[in-house]
């Protein structure tokens, strides 16, 4: 991995960790050479972030956010903003299903 990309990904992880403080959300990183916090990472493809939303002890929907090449053309700040928006959208979708 190129040094520039590695530094960018490290910065994204830092920003997402700062922005997403929610006890119901678990964030697992599958980013080789930067952050691999899940035992089940598939490192053969694009790096990604797994989002788990803990609704109950037995219900934790998951969303995978892939950090594709086109995604990574943006600044770390823009990418972290997109990721946090995606997480909030995910929570809203799950909550609306739970309410109906």
N, C-alpha and C positions, 0 to 999 in steps of 0.2 A: 504494500500500500504506500502511495506517495505521502511524503511528509506533510504536504499542504492539505491533502484530503484527511489524513489522520488528525491533524490539529483542528480542522473544521468539525469533524465528527465529535471530537472531545469537547469542543465548545458547545455543540448542539446538546450533548448529554448534560453538561453543566446547566445550560439554560432551561432545559426541560425539567430537570430536577428542582430548580429554583421556582419555576412557574407552576408546577403541578404538585401542590401539597393537598392531597385529599385522602383521608383514611380509607375510603371505599375503592380507591384505584391503586392497582399494583402495576408498576411499569417494569418490564424486563427488556433489557437491551441485548440484541444479537448482532453486535457490530465487532467483527474480528479485529484484534489488535488494539481495540479501544475499550469496549465494555461488553462483556458476555456474562450476563447475570442469570441466564436460564440454562438449565441442564439439557434442555431439548432443542437447542438452537440448530437450525439448518444453515450451516455456514457456506453451503455450496452456491448460493444465489446472492441476490442483493442483500445488504445489511437491512435489518428491520427492527421495529420496536413492537413488543407485544403488550397490549393493554388489557388488563383484567379488571372488571367491575364487579366487586363483591356485593351482591344484592342480599344474599343469605348464605348460610353455611354450605348449602348444596347447590347454589346457583351463582355462577360467576362467568358471564359471557366474556368472550375474548375478541379483540380486534387486532389485526396485524397491520402495521403501517410500514410499508416498504420504502426504503430510502433509495429510490431509483436515481439513475444518472440525471434525468431531467429535474427531479426534486432537488438534487444536490447542486444545481446551477445557481440556486438562490443563496443569499447570505445566511449565516447561522441564525441570526435573529429572525429572519423571515421563516426559515424552516422550523424553528422552535415554535413560532407563532402558529404556523400551519398545523403542527403536531398537537399543540394544546387546543386549538379550535376543533380538530378532529376528535380529540378525547371528549371535549364538552358535548359535541354533536352526538357521539356514541352514547354518552350518559343520558342525554335527552331522549334519544331513540329508545333505549332500554326502559327508561322511566315511563315513557308514553305507552309502551306495550304492557308494562306492569300495571298501569292504571286502568287499562281497558278490560 
